[in-house]
Amino acid sequence: MSHESCLFPNDKRRPQVTPADPASMRVRAYQPDTPEVRADLARQYDCIAEMDRQCGQKLKALEQAGVADDTIVIYYGDNGGITPRSKRFLHASGTHVPLILYVPPKWRHLAPAAPGARVGSPVHFVDVAATVLALAGVARPAYLQGVPFAGGKGETPRRLAFCSRDRMDERYDMVRSVTDGRWLYIRNFRPEIPYVEPLSYMFRARGYQSWARLAEEGRLTPATAMFWGRKPSEELYDLANDPDNVVNLAGRAEQTGRLDEMRRALRDHMLATVDNGLLPEGCEEQGFEASRRAGAWPLAQTLDTALLASAQDADNLPALVRAARDPAMPVRWWAAIGLGILGRKAVSAAPVLTALCADASGYVRVAAADALARQGRCDLALPVLQRAMEDLSAPWCSLQACNALDRLGEAARPLLPAIRAFSGRVAEDEAFSSPQAYPRRILGHLLDLLEGRCKPLAGQEELGVRNEEVNRARAMKSS
C-alpha cells in the first residue's frame, strides 16, 4: 500500500482515510520545501494510514477466528520511507524502519520488555528469523546470522546494526554503514558517484523532480544542497541531536576516537560476512558460494585497497599504482577505481591505466577506461568502453560500461552512433526485453541527454572530465 509507486502520477490507490493536509507536513531539513515534496509527504501519510486500517482488519480477523491470544505479531517496514532521500540511502531517513512487537498476555514471558515499552538496542532485519525461531523454542542453526530481540534466553542484545547500498536498478554505487542507535557512520566506497543519480524509477516521483529543478536554478539551502554532487568518503552523524543527518561530524577532531571505533567495527563486519559487494558484479568470484571458497580472492587485501581507493587522498597514489599491478583481479579493479576517483591528481598514472585497458578482466578494463576519461583522455577511454558496452556475452560488464558512458555525458558524444545502434539491439534482444532492461534504461537517458531531450542533473554536468574534452565533443557535434 505504501510502496514508493504510490507517489507516481496516475497511481490508482485510493486510501479510505481522511486525506492529510500537505500544509501540515514537516519537511525534513534535507528536503526542499516545495509543493511537490509536501504532496508526496501527505500521500505517504495517507497510504500509511490506509495500511494501518487494513492491519486493524487483520487483527480483528484473528480475534474472530479465536486465535488472537496465541498469535505474536511482528510489524515492520522494509525501508525508512518513500519521499526524497529515504529509500535507497543509508542515512537514518532510509534505514530506520518501524518495528512493533505485540505479545499476548499468556506469552508475555517471551517479550523483551513490558507492554508499551520502547527498546533502545538496534535491530537488524537478519534478527527477525532468529527471533521467530526463539519464540517457537527452536534452536537456530550455527550458520544463521541474527540475534533474537524476543524469546531469547540470556541473549546479549545487538550492539551494532549494519546496512549496505549497491546497485539500484540500472545505477551503481557502493556504500556501507554501521549504527549503535545513537551514532551513524557511513563509508562511501564510490564517492565520485553523486548521492543522487538519474535513476529512472526514482525520478518518477514529483518530489525528486522538484528538487532537481531547484538545484538547476541554484535555489538550494546548504542542507538541501548536500544531496547534490560529490560525496565525502566518510560521514558521521549524531542521531540524537541531528535526526535529519545534515551535520557531518566526520572531520571533527573530537570525534577521532569514535570514528576509529566505527571504522574498525565496519571493517570487521565486512570481513566476517565476506562482503562480496567488494567484487565487480557478474565476475565468477562474486556468487555467494563462489566468494566463500577458500583462496578464491584476497578479501582483506581487496577491502584495504577499496578503503585506500575511496579515501580521495592523493597521498595514496603510489600504493594504488602498486595495487594496479597486483595479480588479483579485485585488487586491480579497486586500484583503477581509486585512480579514477583522484581524477587529474592521478595523471602520472595514465600509463598504468592505459596498460589496464588491455587487462584480462573486462571489469578492470572498464574501470581503467572510466579513470582515463576522468583525466580527460576520452580518446583512449571511449573505444574501450564501446567494446565493453557492445559485449552482450558479459551483460553486467556491459552495464558498468553503460554507467561510465552515462556519467561522461557530453564527452561521450563521439560514440553517439554506436550508442544508438546498441540501444536498438538491447531493445530487441530477448535477454533484455523484460522491465529489468537496465542497459536500455541507462542508454535511453544518455541518448536523451545527447539529443537534447533532457539536461544533466545539477553538479553532474562533466564529472571531472576536462573542459577541453567536452569542448572537443561539442565541436564534433557542430560539425
C-alpha positions, 0 to 999 in steps of 0.5 A: 500500500505504501510502496514508493509507486504510490507517489507516481502520477496516475497511481490508482490507490485510493486510501479510505482515510481522511486525506492529510493536509500537505500544509501540515507536513514537516519537511525534513531539513534535507528536503526542499520545501516545495509543493511537490515534496509536501504532496508526496509527504501527505500521500505517504501519510495517507497510504500509511494510514490506509495500511494501518486500517487494513492491519486493524482488519487483520487483527480483528480477523484473528480475534474472530477466528479465536486465535488472537491470544496465541498469535505474536505479531511482528510489524515492520517496514522494509525501508525508512520511507518513500519521499526524497532521500529515504529509500535507497540511502543509508542515512537514518531517513532510509534505514530506520524502519518501524518495528512493533512487537505485540505479545499476548498476555499468556506469552508475555514471558517471551517479550523483551520488555513490558507492554508499551515499552520502547527498546533502545538496542538496534535491530537488524532485519537478519534478527527477525528469523532468529527471533521467530525461531526463539519464540517457537523454542527452536534452536537456530542453526550455527550458520544463521546470522541474527540475534533474537530481540524476543524469546531469547534466553540470556541473549546479549542484545545487538550492539551494532546494526549494519546496512549496505547500498549497491546497485539500484536498478540500472545505477551503481554505487557502493556504500556501507554503514554501521549504527549503535542507535545513537551514532551513524557512520557511513563509508562511501566506497564510490564517492565520485558517484553523486548521492543522487543519480538519474535513476529512472524509477526514482525520478518518477516521483514529483518530489525528486523532480522538484528538487532537481529543478531547484538545484538547476536554478541554484535555489538550494539551502546548504542542507538541501544542497548536500544531496547534490554532487560529490560525496565525502568518503566518510560521514558521521552523524549524531542521531540524537541531536541531528535526526535529519543527518545534515551535520557531518561530524566526520572531520571533527577532531573530537570525534577521532576516537569514535570514528576509529571505533566505527571504522574498525567495527565496519571493517570487521563486519565486512570481513566476517560476512565476506562482503562480496559487494567488494567484487565487480558484479557478474565476475565468477568470484562474486556468487555467494558460494563462489566468494566463500571458497577458500583462496578464491580472492584476497578479501582483506587485501581487496577491502584495504585497497577499496578503503585506500581507493575511496579515501580521495587522498592523493597521498595514496597514489603510489600504493594504488599504482602498486595495487594496479599491478597486483595479480588479483583481479579485485585488487586491480579493479579497486586500484583503477577505481581509486585512480579514477576517483583522484581524477587529474591528481592521478595523471602520472598514472595514465600509463598504468591505466592505459596498460589496464585497458588491455587487462584480462578482466573486462571489469578492470578494463572498464574501470581503467577506461572510466579513470582515463576519461576522468583525466580527460583522455576520452580518446583512449577511454571511449573505444574501450568502453564501446567494446565493453558496452557492445559485449552482450556475452558479459551483460553486467560488464556491459552495464558498468560500461553503460554507467561510465558512458552515462556519467561522461555525458557530453564527452561521450558524444563521439560514440553517439552512433554506436550508442544508438545502434546498441540501444536498438539491439538491447531493445530487441534482444530477448535477454533484455526485453523484460522491465529489468532492461537496465542497459536500455534504461541507462542508454535511453537517458544518455541518448536523451541527454545527447539529443537534447531531450533532457539536461544533466542533473545539477553538479553532474554536468562533466564529472571531472572530465576536462573542459577541453574534452567536452569542448572537443565533443561539442565541436564534433557535434557542430560539425 
